[in-house]
Amino acid sequence: MPYAAGTVTARRGRQTSVADGPGTYRLRLPASVAARQHVRENQAFSFDLPSGQYVLVARYDSANILSFVDVTVAAGRVLHQNFPDMCK
């Protein structure tokens, strides 16, 4: 599967929804950045993170599109995680 070039950021914590008015909500990502890496097209990203909860955020170079996914990192484990395809 091909991957787009962009920047992947690992943020400590979980995403939340915040009320933005009657019946409307907006996404809030954790502020604390644990790691960041820019990757070329079809290059995999890799982080060495302490155990805990993270939101992985991908910002693609070719478009103003974000993709994100919650992950839990466990000590001594390797986690393989792809991002949801936001174009489907």
Helices and strands as residue ranges (DSSP letters): E 6-12, E 16-21, E 24-28, E 33-39, E 52-60, E 66-73
